[in-house]
């Protein structure tokens, strides 16, 4: 993906954008992100379980910061967005304590509305996942949550 972005920048941007690809190990990458060494970072990430919080908190929650200066300590700094919003921090905290699914849905809707205004990051790429099986295997399906339920598989 980084090579594609680099090629597109060279082809379409007439030199106004430079892309330098540097591969580093994850511990080094995240230490350097915290230090603010990189002007931009491209990282592959996926949620380890499928709850909306898992897609929001790691990128937007910030323990210490300001709207003007961004996040100086917290999840959004660690992931490289440096996003800070008092209101979003409050909503993240509130939805994490809420057991009612409808109330959580409303809290996430408000978070989404704020993000639509603030645009703290722009995802560049989304994978499309496929499953393959021999004709003798039935029940093959990939869920919208990207899980692969093996219990539906049957051999004819």
trRosetta pair geometry for C-beta under 8 A, 3 or more apart (Angstrom, degrees):
i j d omega theta_ij theta_ji phi_ij phi_ji
1 4 5.5 -51 -153 31 36 114
1 5 6.6 34 152 -16 67 102
1 42 6.8 -159 104 167 113 139
1 124 7.4 125 174 105 122 119
1 125 5.4 -72 -139 -31 137 169
2 5 5.7 -53 -151 37 35 111
2 6 6.3 37 150 -20 66 106
2 19 7.4 172 -179 171 81 126
2 21 4.8 115 143 -116 130 117
2 42 5.5 165 -87 72 96 152
3 6 5.5 -52 -146 37 33 114
3 7 6.3 33 155 -19 66 105
3 21 6.9 1 -74 -70 62 160
4 7 5.8 -55 -147 37 29 109
4 8 6.3 27 155 -16 64 108
5 8 5.8 -56 -145 39 30 110
5 9 6.3 34 155 -23 64 105
5 19 5.9 164 117 -121 94 157
5 42 7.3 -171 15 -76 156 155
5 124 7.0 3 -85 172 125 153
6 9 5.8 -54 -149 33 29 113
6 10 6.6 25 154 -15 63 106
6 19 4.0 -145 -106 92 75 138
6 21 6.0 -59 -57 -38 142 114
7 10 5.8 -57 -150 37 32 109
7 11 6.0 23 156 -14 67 114
8 11 5.7 -61 -138 44 30 108
8 12 5.5 -15 178 18 70 118
8 13 7.6 72 132 -20 66 102
9 12 7.0 -70 -120 53 16 81
9 13 4.7 -24 -162 15 58 137
9 17 4.6 -105 -150 94 114 109
9 18 7.2 135 148 -118 140 13
9 19 4.9 139 33 -16 156 117
10 13 7.2 -12 -51 40 10 94
10 19 7.9 -90 -37 29 84 110
13 16 5.1 -119 165 49 94 85
13 17 4.4 -50 164 29 160 102
15 18 7.8 11 -162 -67 54 81
24 28 4.4 -106 165 91 119 122
24 29 4.9 154 87 -63 110 82
24 32 7.3 36 93 12 165 142
25 28 5.0 84 62 14 81 106
25 29 6.9 -147 94 -12 37 92
26 29 5.4 -55 -142 34 31 116
26 30 6.3 19 167 -11 68 106
27 30 6.3 -62 -147 41 27 101
27 31 6.3 28 156 -18 64 109
28 31 5.8 -58 -146 38 30 111
28 32 6.1 24 158 -15 66 111
29 32 6.0 -67 -152 40 24 106
29 33 6.3 28 153 -23 65 105
29 41 7.1 119 -170 -151 104 133
29 43 7.1 133 158 -99 144 115
30 33 5.4 -43 -142 30 37 116
30 34 6.6 40 156 -20 63 100
30 78 6.3 16 -161 -167 104 82
31 34 5.9 -56 -157 34 31 111
31 35 6.6 22 149 -12 64 109
32 35 5.5 -57 -146 42 37 109
32 37 4.1 -61 -172 39 93 133
32 38 6.0 73 133 -21 110 99
33 36 7.6 39 177 -71 33 29
33 37 7.4 -76 -69 37 23 86
33 38 6.3 -32 -95 33 63 114
33 41 6.1 -29 -97 -33 109 163
33 77 7.5 146 137 156 95 62
33 78 6.7 84 103 -161 125 33
33 79 7.5 -88 156 142 153 5
33 80 4.8 -79 -150 -79 127 92
34 77 6.3 68 -119 141 65 104
34 78 6.3 4 -78 -103 94 61
38 41 4.9 76 112 -63 148 96
38 80 7.4 -24 77 -132 119 121
41 80 4.7 -92 46 -143 129 161
42 124 7.3 -43 -124 36 107 141
43 79 7.6 -136 57 -161 149 72
43 80 7.0 141 -1 17 131 144
45 58 7.9 -167 -178 113 145 145
45 79 7.8 22 -81 -142 162 111
46 146 7.5 -95 -166 95 129 166
47 50 6.2 110 104 -90 135 50
47 51 7.8 -165 179 40 140 57
47 54 4.2 90 -145 131 118 124
47 55 5.8 -53 -68 -66 132 78
48 54 6.8 -134 42 -154 67 139
49 54 6.0 175 69 -57 68 161
50 54 7.1 -109 -119 47 17 139
50 145 4.2 -22 -97 -152 166 119
50 146 7.6 167 -80 37 124 88
50 147 7.4 -91 -20 -33 139 111
51 54 5.0 99 62 -6 77 104
52 55 5.9 -66 -162 40 44 105
52 56 6.1 26 149 -12 77 118
52 95 7.8 -65 89 157 114 145
52 104 7.4 151 48 153 130 111
52 108 5.1 -13 145 -111 155 149
53 56 5.7 -71 -139 46 34 104
53 57 5.2 20 178 -15 79 116
53 92 7.5 113 -136 -153 89 80
53 95 6.5 -175 -84 114 104 115
53 96 6.2 102 -126 -90 144 81
54 57 7.1 -30 -100 35 21 102
54 58 7.2 17 -170 -7 47 113
55 58 7.8 -60 -145 34 14 101
55 59 7.6 -17 166 11 47 122
56 59 6.7 -97 -165 47 25 95
56 60 5.6 -42 178 30 69 125
56 61 7.7 82 130 -36 76 92
56 92 6.3 -165 128 -110 115 102
56 108 7.1 -133 -52 -126 154 93
56 111 6.2 20 -143 150 140 155
57 60 6.8 -86 -121 53 17 83
57 61 4.6 6 -158 -18 67 129
57 75 6.0 14 153 95 71 173
57 92 5.5 127 -99 -160 80 124
57 96 7.4 67 -82 -72 136 122
58 61 7.3 -1 -63 25 12 103
58 75 5.1 -127 -142 179 36 123
58 76 8.0 129 145 -77 36 50
58 78 7.8 -82 -167 82 77 109
58 79 5.5 102 151 -56 85 143
59 75 7.1 -41 -12 132 13 105
59 76 6.0 47 161 -110 34 77
59 79 5.1 -93 -105 95 57 157
59 81 5.4 60 -174 -2 80 145
59 83 7.1 38 147 26 71 132
59 120 7.5 142 148 102 100 128
59 121 6.7 -93 -177 21 124 142
60 75 7.4 3 56 91 33 113
60 76 5.4 33 -131 -80 13 119
60 81 7.0 -32 -83 82 51 147
60 83 5.3 -43 -129 87 62 135
60 85 7.5 -26 -177 31 101 107
60 88 5.5 -89 161 153 121 135
60 92 6.6 180 96 -68 106 139
60 111 7.6 114 109 -166 166 117
60 115 7.5 -71 -101 -89 144 115
60 120 6.6 123 -107 59 90 162
61 74 5.8 -131 120 169 70 118
61 75 4.3 43 68 38 95 126
61 76 6.1 175 60 -28 38 92
61 88 7.8 -139 -90 128 48 96
61 89 6.3 102 -141 -117 63 72
61 92 4.9 -154 -90 131 100 167
62 65 4.8 -29 154 18 135 131
62 71 3.7 -121 -125 -115 133 114
62 72 8.0 86 -173 29 114 48
62 73 7.4 113 -169 79 77 44
62 74 3.7 148 -140 67 46 154
62 75 6.8 -116 -75 45 47 70
62 76 4.8 -46 -66 30 97 117
62 77 6.7 94 -121 -22 97 91
62 83 6.7 -155 -35 92 128 60
62 84 4.7 -76 64 -104 161 78
62 85 7.9 109 30 26 119 50
62 89 6.1 -80 53 -85 72 117
63 73 5.3 -54 69 107 104 90
63 74 4.0 170 10 -84 74 103
63 75 8.0 101 -19 -4 87 71
64 71 7.3 100 80 -162 53 64
64 72 5.1 -61 110 69 98 94
64 73 4.0 26 44 47 114 103
64 74 6.3 173 28 -32 61 103
65 69 6.2 -150 -166 88 77 92
65 70 5.7 -70 -163 125 129 34
65 71 4.1 -78 -62 -113 156 38
65 72 4.9 161 -91 7 77 75
65 73 7.1 -170 -46 32 85 58
65 74 6.8 -85 -16 14 116 126
65 77 7.6 176 -66 -52 131 115
65 82 7.8 162 -129 -175 149 70
65 84 3.8 -129 110 -99 132 146
66 69 4.5 56 55 32 101 96
66 70 7.4 2 64 20 59 22
66 84 6.2 69 75 118 15 153
67 84 5.9 -142 -87 100 38 102
67 85 6.8 59 -100 -103 90 53
67 86 7.4 -53 -52 -13 103 91
69 72 6.6 1 126 -48 118 107
69 84 7.5 13 78 29 64 153
70 77 7.8 119 141 -88 99 89
70 82 4.0 17 172 155 132 104
70 83 7.0 -53 -148 -93 86 12
70 84 5.3 157 -158 0 33 114
71 74 5.2 -96 -166 51 121 109
71 76 4.5 139 -10 80 166 108
71 77 4.3 -141 116 -52 111 91
71 81 7.6 52 21 89 133 72
71 82 4.7 -160 41 -158 90 49
71 83 6.1 19 -21 64 120 33
71 84 4.6 166 -61 -61 71 97
72 77 6.6 27 168 -82 8 148
73 77 6.1 -55 -110 22 15 153
74 77 5.4 102 57 10 61 101
74 78 7.2 -119 112 -4 35 95
75 78 5.6 -60 -149 39 34 112
75 79 6.2 17 160 -6 70 109
76 79 6.0 -59 -141 46 32 102
76 81 4.8 -71 -167 68 91 99
76 82 6.0 154 132 -84 99 7
76 83 4.4 -106 -166 47 149 79
76 84 7.0 -170 71 -63 147 58
76 120 7.6 -53 -151 168 131 145
77 80 7.6 48 180 -68 29 22
77 82 5.6 54 -102 -101 64 63
81 120 5.2 56 174 150 125 108
81 121 4.7 -78 -117 -49 115 123
83 88 7.6 -29 140 77 115 156
83 118 7.3 93 -147 139 115 135
83 120 3.7 13 -96 -150 133 143
83 121 7.2 -90 -47 -25 125 94
84 89 7.7 -2 -158 -42 63 119
85 88 3.8 64 80 15 118 109
85 89 6.4 179 86 -13 60 82
85 114 6.4 136 159 161 164 137
85 118 6.5 -82 -68 -79 138 165
86 89 5.8 -60 -153 36 28 113
86 90 6.4 27 152 -19 65 107
87 90 5.6 -54 -151 35 33 112
87 91 6.3 30 153 -17 66 107
87 114 6.2 -170 98 -107 122 154
88 91 5.6 -54 -145 39 34 111
88 92 6.2 38 155 -23 67 103
88 111 5.9 89 -132 -131 85 86
88 114 5.6 -158 -72 103 99 151
88 115 7.6 89 -106 -60 133 82
89 92 5.8 -52 -146 34 29 112
89 93 6.4 27 156 -15 62 107
90 93 5.9 -59 -151 39 29 110
90 94 6.1 27 154 -20 65 111
91 94 5.6 -55 -142 38 31 112
91 95 6.2 26 162 -16 67 106
91 107 5.2 164 -166 -173 93 94
91 110 5.8 -149 -120 91 145 114
91 111 5.0 -177 119 -70 145 95
91 114 7.8 173 12 10 154 145
92 95 6.3 -58 -145 37 26 104
92 96 6.5 27 155 -22 61 110
92 111 7.2 89 -64 -102 72 136
93 96 5.9 -60 -153 32 28 113
93 97 6.9 13 156 -8 63 110
94 97 6.2 -70 -156 41 31 102
94 98 6.2 35 151 -34 68 113
94 107 5.8 -157 97 -129 110 143
95 98 5.3 -53 -141 27 37 120
95 104 5.0 95 -150 -136 94 80
95 107 4.1 -176 -75 105 106 147
95 108 6.4 87 -116 -53 156 78
95 111 7.7 -50 -19 -29 147 134
98 103 5.0 -132 -173 102 136 117
98 104 4.9 173 97 -71 125 84
98 107 6.6 158 15 -7 158 148
100 103 4.0 64 84 12 112 112
100 104 6.6 175 89 -12 58 84
101 104 5.6 -56 -147 38 33 112
101 105 6.3 39 154 -25 66 104
102 105 5.5 -47 -148 31 33 116
102 106 6.7 34 152 -18 63 102
103 106 5.8 -53 -153 35 34 111
103 107 6.5 35 149 -19 65 104
104 107 5.5 -54 -149 36 35 113
104 108 6.3 32 154 -16 68 105
105 108 5.9 -56 -148 39 30 109
105 109 6.4 36 150 -25 63 104
106 109 5.4 -48 -147 31 33 116
106 110 6.8 34 153 -17 63 100
107 110 5.9 -53 -155 34 33 109
107 111 6.6 36 147 -19 65 103
108 111 5.3 -48 -146 35 39 116
108 112 6.2 43 152 -22 67 103
109 112 5.6 -51 -149 35 31 114
109 113 6.6 35 151 -21 63 102
110 113 5.6 -49 -149 32 35 113
110 114 6.6 34 153 -17 65 103
111 114 5.9 -58 -154 37 32 110
111 115 6.3 29 152 -18 67 108
112 115 5.6 -55 -145 38 32 111
112 116 6.4 40 153 -26 64 102
113 116 5.6 -51 -153 28 31 116
113 117 7.0 24 151 -12 61 103
114 117 5.9 -61 -159 38 36 107
114 118 5.9 12 155 -3 73 115
115 118 5.8 -62 -129 51 33 98
115 119 7.0 92 171 -78 62 32
115 120 6.5 -69 -137 10 84 98
116 119 7.3 14 -166 -61 21 75
119 122 6.8 13 -177 -65 102 89
123 126 6.5 52 142 -59 130 91
129 142 5.7 -164 110 -178 115 156
129 146 6.1 107 4 -130 161 90
130 142 7.5 -146 -155 -17 15 154
131 140 5.3 -172 126 169 131 109
131 141 7.2 159 39 -150 156 6
131 142 4.9 177 -25 -44 120 109
131 148 6.7 144 -98 -122 130 115
133 137 4.0 -99 167 76 126 130
133 140 4.4 -157 1 -70 143 153
133 153 8.0 -163 -123 -129 152 106
134 137 5.3 92 60 2 75 102
136 155 5.8 24 140 -159 99 75
136 156 4.9 -130 -160 46 70 94
137 140 6.0 66 123 -46 105 114
137 153 6.1 -21 -169 -157 102 95
137 154 7.3 150 -156 76 54 42
137 155 5.9 -29 -98 -99 66 64
137 156 7.6 -134 -68 0 19 84
138 153 7.4 144 78 -152 46 45
138 154 4.9 -20 61 62 94 95
138 155 7.9 171 18 -90 76 16
138 156 6.3 77 -15 -47 111 100
139 152 3.5 -167 178 143 115 84
139 153 4.9 -161 83 -91 118 27
139 154 5.2 90 -1 8 128 84
140 152 7.6 -179 -64 101 18 109
140 153 6.6 49 -76 -102 63 85
141 148 7.8 165 88 -141 50 59
141 149 6.7 -5 71 43 97 99
141 152 6.2 -9 25 83 108 155
142 146 6.9 -10 179 -136 100 38
142 147 7.8 159 -161 77 57 35
142 148 5.9 -28 -110 -95 69 78
143 146 6.8 -54 76 20 78 14
143 147 4.6 -2 43 57 127 82
143 148 7.4 -150 9 -74 88 29
143 149 6.5 75 -36 -20 117 102
149 152 5.1 62 106 -1 106 107
150 153 5.5 -39 -167 6 56 120
